[in-house]
């Protein structure tokens, strides 16, 4: 496992969980019930994970000009 970066998957997981909890709490504060707020939080978690994953891979794929 040469050159494996442990921070990338950890950053992805932490970001997804933080977004889920933040969106769920905001929905609850705005008056949503718990079940729909949890569903919205889960959808936001999936979207955030895709965005973070695509940004991390976009940086990795860029050719370096030397």
N, CA, C and O atoms as a Tripos MOL2 file, in Angstrom:
@<TRIPOS>MOLECULE
protein
  264   263    66     0     0
PROTEIN
NO_CHARGES

@<TRIPOS>ATOM
      1 N           0.8300   -1.1920    0.0000 N.3       1 UNK1
      2 CA          0.0000    0.0000    0.0000 C.3       1 UNK1
      3 C           0.8650    1.2420    0.0000 C.2       1 UNK1
      4 O           0.7810    2.0870    0.8920 O.2       1 UNK1
      5 N           1.6790    1.3290   -1.0010 N.am      2 UNK2
      6 CA          2.5690    2.4720   -1.1220 C.3       2 UNK2
      7 C           1.7810    3.6920   -1.6100 C.2       2 UNK2
      8 O           0.9710    3.5910   -2.5320 O.2       2 UNK2
      9 N           2.0250    4.8180   -0.9940 N.am      3 UNK3
     10 CA          1.4230    6.1050   -1.3430 C.3       3 UNK3
     11 C          -0.0910    6.1210   -1.1660 C.2       3 UNK3
     12 O          -0.7760    6.8020   -1.9290 O.2       3 UNK3
     13 N          -0.6390    5.4010   -0.1970 N.am      4 UNK4
     14 CA         -2.0720    5.4640    0.0630 C.3       4 UNK4
     15 C          -2.3370    6.5870    1.0520 C.2       4 UNK4
     16 O          -1.7110    6.6630    2.1090 O.2       4 UNK4
     17 N          -3.2510    7.4380    0.7010 N.am      5 UNK5
     18 CA         -3.5870    8.5940    1.5200 C.3       5 UNK5
     19 C          -4.8020    8.2600    2.3880 C.2       5 UNK5
     20 O          -5.9100    8.1100    1.8720 O.2       5 UNK5
     21 N          -4.6020    8.1470    3.6840 N.am      6 UNK6
     22 CA         -5.6910    7.8130    4.6010 C.3       6 UNK6
     23 C          -6.6050    9.0010    4.8680 C.2       6 UNK6
     24 O          -7.7370    8.8160    5.3160 O.2       6 UNK6
     25 N          -6.1470   10.1860    4.6060 N.am      7 UNK7
     26 CA         -6.9430   11.3640    4.9060 C.3       7 UNK7
     27 C          -8.0850   11.5670    3.9170 C.2       7 UNK7
     28 O          -9.1150   12.1290    4.2890 O.2       7 UNK7
     29 N          -7.9350   11.1320    2.6820 N.am      8 UNK8
     30 CA         -8.9800   11.3430    1.6780 C.3       8 UNK8
     31 C         -10.2900   10.6490    2.0490 C.2       8 UNK8
     32 O         -11.3280   11.3110    2.0630 O.2       8 UNK8
     33 N         -10.2920    9.3430    2.3510 N.am      9 UNK9
     34 CA        -11.5680    8.7330    2.7310 C.3       9 UNK9
     35 C         -12.1160    9.2540    4.0560 C.2       9 UNK9
     36 O         -13.3300    9.3660    4.2280 O.2       9 UNK9
     37 N         -11.2260    9.5720    4.9890 N.am     10 UNK10
     38 CA        -11.6910   10.1280    6.2610 C.3      10 UNK10
     39 C         -12.3520   11.4890    6.0600 C.2      10 UNK10
     40 O         -13.3810   11.7780    6.6720 O.2      10 UNK10
     41 N         -11.7680   12.3170    5.2130 N.am     11 UNK11
     42 CA        -12.3400   13.6280    4.9190 C.3      11 UNK11
     43 C         -13.7000   13.4750    4.2500 C.2      11 UNK11
     44 O         -14.6300   14.2250    4.5470 O.2      11 UNK11
     45 N         -13.8140   12.5200    3.3600 N.am     12 UNK12
     46 CA        -15.0880   12.2770    2.6790 C.3      12 UNK12
     47 C         -16.1700   11.8420    3.6610 C.2      12 UNK12
     48 O         -17.2940   12.3420    3.6050 O.2      12 UNK12
     49 N         -15.8430   10.9240    4.5520 N.am     13 UNK13
     50 CA        -16.8130   10.4240    5.5290 C.3      13 UNK13
     51 C         -17.2110   11.5040    6.5170 C.2      13 UNK13
     52 O         -18.3940   11.6680    6.8170 O.2      13 UNK13
     53 N         -16.2390   12.2380    7.0230 N.am     14 UNK14
     54 CA        -16.5300   13.3010    8.0010 C.3      14 UNK14
     55 C         -17.3830   14.3960    7.3690 C.2      14 UNK14
     56 O         -18.3230   14.8860    7.9930 O.2      14 UNK14
     57 N         -17.0650   14.7800    6.1420 N.am     15 UNK15
     58 CA        -17.8470   15.8120    5.4600 C.3      15 UNK15
     59 C         -19.2860   15.3700    5.2590 C.2      15 UNK15
     60 O         -20.2180   16.1370    5.4970 O.2      15 UNK15
     61 N         -19.4640   14.1280    4.8200 N.am     16 UNK16
     62 CA        -20.8240   13.6190    4.5880 C.3      16 UNK16
     63 C         -21.6320   13.5820    5.8880 C.2      16 UNK16
     64 O         -22.7990   13.9760    5.9030 O.2      16 UNK16
     65 N         -21.0260   13.1170    6.9650 N.am     17 UNK17
     66 CA        -21.7520   13.0390    8.2340 C.3      17 UNK17
     67 C         -22.0760   14.4180    8.8050 C.2      17 UNK17
     68 O         -23.1530   14.6280    9.3640 O.2      17 UNK17
     69 N         -21.1420   15.3500    8.6600 N.am     18 UNK18
     70 CA        -21.4070   16.7100    9.1430 C.3      18 UNK18
     71 C         -22.5230   17.3830    8.3560 C.2      18 UNK18
     72 O         -23.3600   18.0790    8.9290 O.2      18 UNK18
     73 N         -22.5320   17.1750    7.0520 N.am     19 UNK19
     74 CA        -23.5940   17.7700    6.2310 C.3      19 UNK19
     75 C         -24.9410   17.1600    6.5980 C.2      19 UNK19
     76 O         -25.9420   17.8720    6.6910 O.2      19 UNK19
     77 N         -24.9710   15.8430    6.8070 N.am     20 UNK20
     78 CA        -26.2370   15.1950    7.1810 C.3      20 UNK20
     79 C         -26.7850   15.7400    8.4910 C.2      20 UNK20
     80 O         -27.9720   16.0500    8.5930 O.2      20 UNK20
     81 N         -25.9220   15.8550    9.4870 N.am     21 UNK21
     82 CA        -26.4090   16.3420   10.7790 C.3      21 UNK21
     83 C         -26.8110   17.8130   10.7110 C.2      21 UNK21
     84 O         -27.7980   18.2130   11.3290 O.2      21 UNK21
     85 N         -26.0650   18.6150    9.9720 N.am     22 UNK22
     86 CA        -26.4010   20.0360    9.8470 C.3      22 UNK22
     87 C         -27.7320   20.2250    9.1400 C.2      22 UNK22
     88 O         -28.5720   20.9990    9.6000 O.2      22 UNK22
     89 N         -27.9370   19.5260    8.0220 N.am     23 UNK23
     90 CA        -29.1830   19.6830    7.2720 C.3      23 UNK23
     91 C         -30.3720   19.1440    8.0730 C.2      23 UNK23
     92 O         -31.4470   19.7430    8.0670 O.2      23 UNK23
     93 N         -30.1820   18.0350    8.7500 N.am     24 UNK24
     94 CA        -31.2610   17.4900    9.5740 C.3      24 UNK24
     95 C         -31.6440   18.4610   10.6860 C.2      24 UNK24
     96 O         -32.8300   18.6810   10.9330 O.2      24 UNK24
     97 N         -30.6620   19.0360   11.3520 N.am     25 UNK25
     98 CA        -30.9510   19.9820   12.4340 C.3      25 UNK25
     99 C         -31.6180   21.2570   11.9190 C.2      25 UNK25
    100 O         -32.5170   21.7920   12.5680 O.2      25 UNK25
    101 N         -31.1840   21.7450   10.7600 N.am     26 UNK26
    102 CA        -31.8090   22.9460   10.1940 C.3      26 UNK26
    103 C         -33.2550   22.6540    9.8210 C.2      26 UNK26
    104 O         -34.1360   23.4800   10.0560 O.2      26 UNK26
    105 N         -33.5040   21.4840    9.2430 N.am     27 UNK27
    106 CA        -34.8820   21.1180    8.8960 C.3      27 UNK27
    107 C         -35.7560   21.0050   10.1400 C.2      27 UNK27
    108 O         -36.9120   21.4300   10.1330 O.2      27 UNK27
    109 N         -35.2100   20.4380   11.1970 N.am     28 UNK28
    110 CA        -35.9750   20.3350   12.4420 C.3      28 UNK28
    111 C         -36.2550   21.7130   13.0380 C.2      28 UNK28
    112 O         -37.3400   21.9530   13.5690 O.2      28 UNK28
    113 N         -35.2900   22.6070   12.9520 N.am     29 UNK29
    114 CA        -35.4870   23.9620   13.4650 C.3      29 UNK29
    115 C         -36.5360   24.7260   12.6700 C.2      29 UNK29
    116 O         -37.2200   25.5980   13.2050 O.2      29 UNK29
    117 N         -36.6580   24.3920   11.3870 N.am     30 UNK30
    118 CA        -37.6350   25.0790   10.5500 C.3      30 UNK30
    119 C         -39.0220   24.4570   10.6390 C.2      30 UNK30
    120 O         -39.9430   24.9040    9.9570 O.2      30 UNK30
    121 N         -39.1850   23.4210   11.4810 N.am     31 UNK31
    122 CA        -40.5130   22.8960   11.7330 C.3      31 UNK31
    123 C         -40.8450   21.5810   11.0530 C.2      31 UNK31
    124 O         -41.9890   21.1340   11.1280 O.2      31 UNK31
    125 N         -39.8980   20.9510   10.4010 N.am     32 UNK32
    126 CA        -40.1700   19.6560    9.7830 C.3      32 UNK32
    127 C         -40.2480   18.5800   10.8520 C.2      32 UNK32
    128 O         -39.6770   18.7210   11.9340 O.2      32 UNK32
    129 N         -40.9550   17.5110   10.5430 N.am     33 UNK33
    130 CA        -40.9730   16.3760   11.4600 C.3      33 UNK33
    131 C         -39.6800   15.5900   11.3150 C.2      33 UNK33
    132 O         -38.9110   15.8230   10.3830 O.2      33 UNK33
    133 N         -39.4380   14.6650   12.2280 N.am     34 UNK34
    134 CA        -38.1430   13.9760   12.2940 C.3      34 UNK34
    135 C         -37.8690   13.0750   11.0920 C.2      34 UNK34
    136 O         -36.7510   13.0530   10.5790 O.2      34 UNK34
    137 N         -38.8770   12.3320   10.6410 N.am     35 UNK35
    138 CA        -38.6420   11.4010    9.5370 C.3      35 UNK35
    139 C         -38.3290   12.1070    8.2100 C.2      35 UNK35
    140 O         -37.3450   11.7570    7.5590 O.2      35 UNK35
    141 N         -39.1340   13.0870    7.7940 N.am     36 UNK36
    142 CA        -38.7790   13.7890    6.5580 C.3      36 UNK36
    143 C         -37.4560   14.5530    6.6770 C.2      36 UNK36
    144 O         -36.6980   14.6320    5.7100 O.2      36 UNK36
    145 N         -37.1790   15.1070    7.8420 N.am     37 UNK37
    146 CA        -35.9170   15.8290    8.0360 C.3      37 UNK37
    147 C         -34.7370   14.8810    7.9100 C.2      37 UNK37
    148 O         -33.6980   15.2500    7.3620 O.2      37 UNK37
    149 N         -34.8870   13.6720    8.4090 N.am     38 UNK38
    150 CA        -33.8290   12.6740    8.2880 C.3      38 UNK38
    151 C         -33.6160   12.2830    6.8300 C.2      38 UNK38
    152 O         -32.4800   12.0790    6.4000 O.2      38 UNK38
    153 N         -34.6970   12.1790    6.0740 N.am     39 UNK39
    154 CA        -34.5880   11.8340    4.6470 C.3      39 UNK39
    155 C         -33.8810   12.9410    3.8640 C.2      39 UNK39
    156 O         -33.0320   12.6710    3.0150 O.2      39 UNK39
    157 N         -34.2400   14.1810    4.1600 N.am     40 UNK40
    158 CA        -33.5920   15.3090    3.4920 C.3      40 UNK40
    159 C         -32.1090   15.3560    3.8560 C.2      40 UNK40
    160 O         -31.2630   15.6310    3.0040 O.2      40 UNK40
    161 N         -31.8030   15.0910    5.1080 N.am     41 UNK41
    162 CA        -30.4070   15.0520    5.5360 C.3      41 UNK41
    163 C         -29.6260   13.9580    4.8420 C.2      41 UNK41
    164 O         -28.4620   14.1510    4.4910 O.2      41 UNK41
    165 N         -30.2550   12.8090    4.6400 N.am     42 UNK42
    166 CA        -29.5840   11.7150    3.9420 C.3      42 UNK42
    167 C         -29.3180   12.0710    2.4860 C.2      42 UNK42
    168 O         -28.2450   11.7720    1.9620 O.2      42 UNK42
    169 N         -30.2850   12.7050    1.8280 N.am     43 UNK43
    170 CA        -30.0740   13.1280    0.4320 C.3      43 UNK43
    171 C         -28.9550   14.1620    0.3440 C.2      43 UNK43
    172 O         -28.1380   14.1180   -0.5760 O.2      43 UNK43
    173 N         -28.9160   15.0860    1.2900 N.am     44 UNK44
    174 CA        -27.8540   16.0900    1.3010 C.3      44 UNK44
    175 C         -26.4970   15.4360    1.5380 C.2      44 UNK44
    176 O         -25.4900   15.8760    0.9840 O.2      44 UNK44
    177 N         -26.4670   14.3840    2.3610 N.am     45 UNK45
    178 CA        -25.2200   13.6630    2.6060 C.3      45 UNK45
    179 C         -24.7070   13.0190    1.3240 C.2      45 UNK45
    180 O         -23.5120   13.0850    1.0370 O.2      45 UNK45
    181 N         -25.5890   12.4000    0.5550 N.am     46 UNK46
    182 CA        -25.1920   11.7650   -0.7020 C.3      46 UNK46
    183 C         -24.6690   12.8020   -1.6880 C.2      46 UNK46
    184 O         -23.6440   12.5810   -2.3330 O.2      46 UNK46
    185 N         -25.3590   13.9240   -1.8100 N.am     47 UNK47
    186 CA        -24.9230   14.9870   -2.7250 C.3      47 UNK47
    187 C         -23.5640   15.5420   -2.3000 C.2      47 UNK47
    188 O         -22.6910   15.7560   -3.1420 O.2      47 UNK47
    189 N         -23.3830   15.7720   -1.0130 N.am     48 UNK48
    190 CA        -22.1050   16.2960   -0.5170 C.3      48 UNK48
    191 C         -20.9770   15.3040   -0.7540 C.2      48 UNK48
    192 O         -19.8610   15.7020   -1.0870 O.2      48 UNK48
    193 N         -21.2580   14.0120   -0.5860 N.am     49 UNK49
    194 CA        -20.2270   13.0040   -0.8230 C.3      49 UNK49
    195 C         -19.8140   12.9860   -2.2890 C.2      49 UNK49
    196 O         -18.6250   12.8830   -2.5910 O.2      49 UNK49
    197 N         -20.7820   13.0860   -3.2130 N.am     50 UNK50
    198 CA        -20.4360   13.1250   -4.6370 C.3      50 UNK50
    199 C         -19.6260   14.3700   -4.9860 C.2      50 UNK50
    200 O         -18.6720   14.2950   -5.7610 O.2      50 UNK50
    201 N         -19.9990   15.5010   -4.4210 N.am     51 UNK51
    202 CA        -19.2740   16.7440   -4.7160 C.3      51 UNK51
    203 C         -17.8450   16.6660   -4.1960 C.2      51 UNK51
    204 O         -16.9060   17.0060   -4.9160 O.2      51 UNK51
    205 N         -17.6700   16.2230   -2.9610 N.am     52 UNK52
    206 CA        -16.3210   16.1280   -2.3850 C.3      52 UNK52
    207 C         -15.4790   15.1140   -3.1470 C.2      52 UNK52
    208 O         -14.3050   15.3600   -3.4220 O.2      52 UNK52
    209 N         -16.0770   13.9730   -3.4900 N.am     53 UNK53
    210 CA        -15.3550   12.9400   -4.2300 C.3      53 UNK53
    211 C         -14.9290   13.4430   -5.6000 C.2      53 UNK53
    212 O         -13.7950   13.2030   -6.0150 O.2      53 UNK53
    213 N         -15.8110   14.1370   -6.3100 N.am     54 UNK54
    214 CA        -15.4520   14.6270   -7.6380 C.3      54 UNK54
    215 C         -14.3780   15.7100   -7.5670 C.2      54 UNK54
    216 O         -13.5030   15.7700   -8.4310 O.2      54 UNK54
    217 N         -14.4370   16.5600   -6.5540 N.am     55 UNK55
    218 CA        -13.4020   17.5960   -6.4110 C.3      55 UNK55
    219 C         -12.0410   16.9940   -6.0710 C.2      55 UNK55
    220 O         -11.0110   17.4590   -6.5610 O.2      55 UNK55
    221 N         -12.0400   15.9580   -5.2280 N.am     56 UNK56
    222 CA        -10.7660   15.3210   -4.8860 C.3      56 UNK56
    223 C         -10.1700   14.6130   -6.0950 C.2      56 UNK56
    224 O          -8.9560   14.6480   -6.2940 O.2      56 UNK56
    225 N         -10.9980   13.9770   -6.8940 N.am     57 UNK57
    226 CA        -10.4890   13.2840   -8.0750 C.3      57 UNK57
    227 C         -10.0980   14.2520   -9.1770 C.2      57 UNK57
    228 O          -9.1760   13.9720   -9.9430 O.2      57 UNK57
    229 N         -10.7810   15.3860   -9.2720 N.am     58 UNK58
    230 CA        -10.4350   16.3730  -10.2920 C.3      58 UNK58
    231 C          -9.0320   16.9220  -10.0440 C.2      58 UNK58
    232 O          -8.2570   17.1110  -10.9810 O.2      58 UNK58
    233 N          -8.7130   17.1760   -8.7790 N.am     59 UNK59
    234 CA         -7.3670   17.6690   -8.4420 C.3      59 UNK59
    235 C          -6.3040   16.6180   -8.7200 C.2      59 UNK59
    236 O          -5.1850   16.9430   -9.1180 O.2      59 UNK59
    237 N          -6.6650   15.3500   -8.5070 N.am     60 UNK60
    238 CA         -5.7030   14.2690   -8.6720 C.3      60 UNK60
    239 C          -5.4230   13.9760  -10.1380 C.2      60 UNK60
    240 O          -4.3180   13.5480  -10.4710 O.2      60 UNK60
    241 N          -6.3970   14.1940  -11.0330 N.am     61 UNK61
    242 CA         -6.2490   13.8520  -12.4370 C.3      61 UNK61
    243 C          -5.5330   14.9020  -13.2510 C.2      61 UNK61
    244 O          -5.0660   14.6080  -14.3510 O.2      61 UNK61
    245 N          -5.4310   16.1180  -12.7460 N.am     62 UNK62
    246 CA         -4.8000   17.1820  -13.5260 C.3      62 UNK62
    247 C          -3.3520   16.8410  -13.8200 C.2      62 UNK62
    248 O          -2.5960   16.4940  -12.9120 O.2      62 UNK62
    249 N          -2.9570   16.9370  -15.0950 N.am     63 UNK63
    250 CA         -1.5410   16.6720  -15.4070 C.3      63 UNK63
    251 C          -0.6550   17.7870  -14.8950 C.2      63 UNK63
    252 O          -1.0140   18.9640  -14.9410 O.2      63 UNK63
    253 N           0.4830   17.4030  -14.4170 N.am     64 UNK64
    254 CA          1.4010   18.4100  -13.8920 C.3      64 UNK64
    255 C           2.3110   18.8930  -14.9980 C.2      64 UNK64
    256 O           2.8550   18.1040  -15.7710 O.2      64 UNK64
    257 N           2.4650   20.1920  -15.0600 N.am     65 UNK65
    258 CA          3.3390   20.8050  -16.0690 C.3      65 UNK65
    259 C           4.7160   21.0100  -15.4450 C.2      65 UNK65
    260 O           4.8980   21.8710  -14.5840 O.2      65 UNK65
    261 N           5.6730   20.2160  -15.8870 N.am     66 UNK66
    262 CA          7.0270   20.3530  -15.3470 C.3      66 UNK66
    263 C           7.9800   20.8490  -16.3830 C.2      66 UNK66
    264 O           9.1650   21.0220  -16.0990 O.2      66 UNK66
@<TRIPOS>BOND
     1     1     2 1
     2     2     3 1
     3     3     4 2
     4     3     5 am
     5     5     6 1
     6     6     7 1
     7     7     8 2
     8     7     9 am
     9     9    10 1
    10    10    11 1
    11    11    12 2
    12    11    13 am
    13    13    14 1
    14    14    15 1
    15    15    16 2
    16    15    17 am
    17    17    18 1
    18    18    19 1
    19    19    20 2
    20    19    21 am
    21    21    22 1
    22    22    23 1
    23    23    24 2
    24    23    25 am
    25    25    26 1
    26    26    27 1
    27    27    28 2
    28    27    29 am
    29    29    30 1
    30    30    31 1
    31    31    32 2
    32    31    33 am
    33    33    34 1
    34    34    35 1
    35    35    36 2
    36    35    37 am
    37    37    38 1
    38    38    39 1
    39    39    40 2
    40    39    41 am
    41    41    42 1
    42    42    43 1
    43    43    44 2
    44    43    45 am
    45    45    46 1
    46    46    47 1
    47    47    48 2
    48    47    49 am
    49    49    50 1
    50    50    51 1
    51    51    52 2
    52    51    53 am
    53    53    54 1
    54    54    55 1
    55    55    56 2
    56    55    57 am
    57    57    58 1
    58    58    59 1
    59    59    60 2
    60    59    61 am
    61    61    62 1
    62    62    63 1
    63    63    64 2
    64    63    65 am
    65    65    66 1
    66    66    67 1
    67    67    68 2
    68    67    69 am
    69    69    70 1
    70    70    71 1
    71    71    72 2
    72    71    73 am
    73    73    74 1
    74    74    75 1
    75    75    76 2
    76    75    77 am
    77    77    78 1
    78    78    79 1
    79    79    80 2
    80    79    81 am
    81    81    82 1
    82    82    83 1
    83    83    84 2
    84    83    85 am
    85    85    86 1
    86    86    87 1
    87    87    88 2
    88    87    89 am
    89    89    90 1
    90    90    91 1
    91    91    92 2
    92    91    93 am
    93    93    94 1
    94    94    95 1
    95    95    96 2
    96    95    97 am
    97    97    98 1
    98    98    99 1
    99    99   100 2
   100    99   101 am
   101   101   102 1
   102   102   103 1
   103   103   104 2
   104   103   105 am
   105   105   106 1
   106   106   107 1
   107   107   108 2
   108   107   109 am
   109   109   110 1
   110   110   111 1
   111   111   112 2
   112   111   113 am
   113   113   114 1
   114   114   115 1
   115   115   116 2
   116   115   117 am
   117   117   118 1
   118   118   119 1
   119   119   120 2
   120   119   121 am
   121   121   122 1
   122   122   123 1
   123   123   124 2
   124   123   125 am
   125   125   126 1
   126   126   127 1
   127   127   128 2
   128   127   129 am
   129   129   130 1
   130   130   131 1
   131   131   132 2
   132   131   133 am
   133   133   134 1
   134   134   135 1
   135   135   136 2
   136   135   137 am
   137   137   138 1
   138   138   139 1
   139   139   140 2
   140   139   141 am
   141   141   142 1
   142   142   143 1
   143   143   144 2
   144   143   145 am
   145   145   146 1
   146   146   147 1
   147   147   148 2
   148   147   149 am
   149   149   150 1
   150   150   151 1
   151   151   152 2
   152   151   153 am
   153   153   154 1
   154   154   155 1
   155   155   156 2
   156   155   157 am
   157   157   158 1
   158   158   159 1
   159   159   160 2
   160   159   161 am
   161   161   162 1
   162   162   163 1
   163   163   164 2
   164   163   165 am
   165   165   166 1
   166   166   167 1
   167   167   168 2
   168   167   169 am
   169   169   170 1
   170   170   171 1
   171   171   172 2
   172   171   173 am
   173   173   174 1
   174   174   175 1
   175   175   176 2
   176   175   177 am
   177   177   178 1
   178   178   179 1
   179   179   180 2
   180   179   181 am
   181   181   182 1
   182   182   183 1
   183   183   184 2
   184   183   185 am
   185   185   186 1
   186   186   187 1
   187   187   188 2
   188   187   189 am
   189   189   190 1
   190   190   191 1
   191   191   192 2
   192   191   193 am
   193   193   194 1
   194   194   195 1
   195   195   196 2
   196   195   197 am
   197   197   198 1
   198   198   199 1
   199   199   200 2
   200   199   201 am
   201   201   202 1
   202   202   203 1
   203   203   204 2
   204   203   205 am
   205   205   206 1
   206   206   207 1
   207   207   208 2
   208   207   209 am
   209   209   210 1
   210   210   211 1
   211   211   212 2
   212   211   213 am
   213   213   214 1
   214   214   215 1
   215   215   216 2
   216   215   217 am
   217   217   218 1
   218   218   219 1
   219   219   220 2
   220   219   221 am
   221   221   222 1
   222   222   223 1
   223   223   224 2
   224   223   225 am
   225   225   226 1
   226   226   227 1
   227   227   228 2
   228   227   229 am
   229   229   230 1
   230   230   231 1
   231   231   232 2
   232   231   233 am
   233   233   234 1
   234   234   235 1
   235   235   236 2
   236   235   237 am
   237   237   238 1
   238   238   239 1
   239   239   240 2
   240   239   241 am
   241   241   242 1
   242   242   243 1
   243   243   244 2
   244   243   245 am
   245   245   246 1
   246   246   247 1
   247   247   248 2
   248   247   249 am
   249   249   250 1
   250   250   251 1
   251   251   252 2
   252   251   253 am
   253   253   254 1
   254   254   255 1
   255   255   256 2
   256   255   257 am
   257   257   258 1
   258   258   259 1
   259   259   260 2
   260   259   261 am
   261   261   262 1
   262   262   263 1
   263   263   264 2
@<TRIPOS>SUBSTRUCTURE
     1 UNK1         2 RESIDUE 1 A UNK
     2 UNK2         6 RESIDUE 1 A UNK
     3 UNK3        10 RESIDUE 1 A UNK
     4 UNK4        14 RESIDUE 1 A UNK
     5 UNK5        18 RESIDUE 1 A UNK
     6 UNK6        22 RESIDUE 1 A UNK
     7 UNK7        26 RESIDUE 1 A UNK
     8 UNK8        30 RESIDUE 1 A UNK
     9 UNK9        34 RESIDUE 1 A UNK
    10 UNK10       38 RESIDUE 1 A UNK
    11 UNK11       42 RESIDUE 1 A UNK
    12 UNK12       46 RESIDUE 1 A UNK
    13 UNK13       50 RESIDUE 1 A UNK
    14 UNK14       54 RESIDUE 1 A UNK
    15 UNK15       58 RESIDUE 1 A UNK
    16 UNK16       62 RESIDUE 1 A UNK
    17 UNK17       66 RESIDUE 1 A UNK
    18 UNK18       70 RESIDUE 1 A UNK
    19 UNK19       74 RESIDUE 1 A UNK
    20 UNK20       78 RESIDUE 1 A UNK
    21 UNK21       82 RESIDUE 1 A UNK
    22 UNK22       86 RESIDUE 1 A UNK
    23 UNK23       90 RESIDUE 1 A UNK
    24 UNK24       94 RESIDUE 1 A UNK
    25 UNK25       98 RESIDUE 1 A UNK
    26 UNK26      102 RESIDUE 1 A UNK
    27 UNK27      106 RESIDUE 1 A UNK
    28 UNK28      110 RESIDUE 1 A UNK
    29 UNK29      114 RESIDUE 1 A UNK
    30 UNK30      118 RESIDUE 1 A UNK
    31 UNK31      122 RESIDUE 1 A UNK
    32 UNK32      126 RESIDUE 1 A UNK
    33 UNK33      130 RESIDUE 1 A UNK
    34 UNK34      134 RESIDUE 1 A UNK
    35 UNK35      138 RESIDUE 1 A UNK
    36 UNK36      142 RESIDUE 1 A UNK
    37 UNK37      146 RESIDUE 1 A UNK
    38 UNK38      150 RESIDUE 1 A UNK
    39 UNK39      154 RESIDUE 1 A UNK
    40 UNK40      158 RESIDUE 1 A UNK
    41 UNK41      162 RESIDUE 1 A UNK
    42 UNK42      166 RESIDUE 1 A UNK
    43 UNK43      170 RESIDUE 1 A UNK
    44 UNK44      174 RESIDUE 1 A UNK
    45 UNK45      178 RESIDUE 1 A UNK
    46 UNK46      182 RESIDUE 1 A UNK
    47 UNK47      186 RESIDUE 1 A UNK
    48 UNK48      190 RESIDUE 1 A UNK
    49 UNK49      194 RESIDUE 1 A UNK
    50 UNK50      198 RESIDUE 1 A UNK
    51 UNK51      202 RESIDUE 1 A UNK
    52 UNK52      206 RESIDUE 1 A UNK
    53 UNK53      210 RESIDUE 1 A UNK
    54 UNK54      214 RESIDUE 1 A UNK
    55 UNK55      218 RESIDUE 1 A UNK
    56 UNK56      222 RESIDUE 1 A UNK
    57 UNK57      226 RESIDUE 1 A UNK
    58 UNK58      230 RESIDUE 1 A UNK
    59 UNK59      234 RESIDUE 1 A UNK
    60 UNK60      238 RESIDUE 1 A UNK
    61 UNK61      242 RESIDUE 1 A UNK
    62 UNK62      246 RESIDUE 1 A UNK
    63 UNK63      250 RESIDUE 1 A UNK
    64 UNK64      254 RESIDUE 1 A UNK
    65 UNK65      258 RESIDUE 1 A UNK
    66 UNK66      262 RESIDUE 1 A UNK
